[in-house]
Amino acid sequence: MKDLKHTIDFENYLINDLKSDEDIKLFLNASLKDYLEDGDFNSFYHTLEIVIKAKDTVSNFAKRIGMSRSHLYSLFKNEKEPKFSTIAKIFKELGYELEVA
């Protein structure tokens, strides 16, 4: 079996690779488009988790939006379904807008 101790998983690769706001916007837009086509909300919310981790820690981000870290993680794990207002709050704190194109 190959020695995999020096490999990085794909999520960590994305977190480390998303450096610019332009990269993050492209990633979010692609994920939102996929969600609108396939209805896979879990995938879209996982994208938000990756973007949050690329910009900050989940704990700090949760505090800034007035949410507990555990509640935010429960959304990421699909244990709870977020309200639209929560999605809007996350986008606003990330510095992005939702708009109809």
Contacts in CASP RR format, 6 or more apart in sequence:
PFRMAT RR
TARGET T0000
AUTHOR 0000-0000-0000
METHOD contacts of the structure
MODEL  1
MKDLKHTIDFENYLINDLKSDEDIKLFLNASLKDYLEDGDFNSFYHTLEI
VIKAKDTVSNFAKRIGMSRSHLYSLFKNEKEPKFSTIAKIFKELGYELEV
A
8 16 0 8 1.000
11 50 0 8 1.000
14 27 0 8 1.000
14 50 0 8 1.000
14 54 0 8 1.000
15 50 0 8 1.000
15 53 0 8 1.000
15 54 0 8 1.000
16 54 0 8 1.000
17 23 0 8 1.000
18 24 0 8 1.000
18 27 0 8 1.000
18 50 0 8 1.000
18 51 0 8 1.000
18 54 0 8 1.000
19 54 0 8 1.000
24 51 0 8 1.000
24 54 0 8 1.000
24 55 0 8 1.000
24 94 0 8 1.000
24 96 0 8 1.000
25 96 0 8 1.000
27 47 0 8 1.000
27 50 0 8 1.000
27 51 0 8 1.000
28 47 0 8 1.000
28 48 0 8 1.000
28 51 0 8 1.000
28 96 0 8 1.000
31 43 0 8 1.000
31 44 0 8 1.000
31 47 0 8 1.000
32 44 0 8 1.000
34 40 0 8 1.000
34 43 0 8 1.000
34 44 0 8 1.000
35 41 0 8 1.000
35 43 0 8 1.000
35 44 0 8 1.000
41 78 0 8 1.000
41 81 0 8 1.000
42 78 0 8 1.000
45 75 0 8 1.000
45 76 0 8 1.000
45 78 0 8 1.000
45 82 0 8 1.000
46 76 0 8 1.000
48 76 0 8 1.000
48 87 0 8 1.000
48 90 0 8 1.000
49 58 0 8 1.000
49 76 0 8 1.000
51 94 0 8 1.000
52 58 0 8 1.000
52 61 0 8 1.000
52 72 0 8 1.000
52 90 0 8 1.000
52 94 0 8 1.000
55 61 0 8 1.000
55 94 0 8 1.000
56 64 0 8 1.000
58 69 0 8 1.000
58 72 0 8 1.000
58 73 0 8 1.000
59 69 0 8 1.000
61 72 0 8 1.000
61 93 0 8 1.000
62 68 0 8 1.000
62 69 0 8 1.000
62 71 0 8 1.000
62 72 0 8 1.000
63 69 0 8 1.000
64 93 0 8 1.000
65 89 0 8 1.000
65 90 0 8 1.000
65 93 0 8 1.000
67 86 0 8 1.000
71 80 0 8 1.000
74 80 0 8 1.000
75 81 0 8 1.000
75 82 0 8 1.000
75 86 0 8 1.000
87 98 0 8 1.000
88 98 0 8 1.000
91 97 0 8 1.000
91 98 0 8 1.000
END
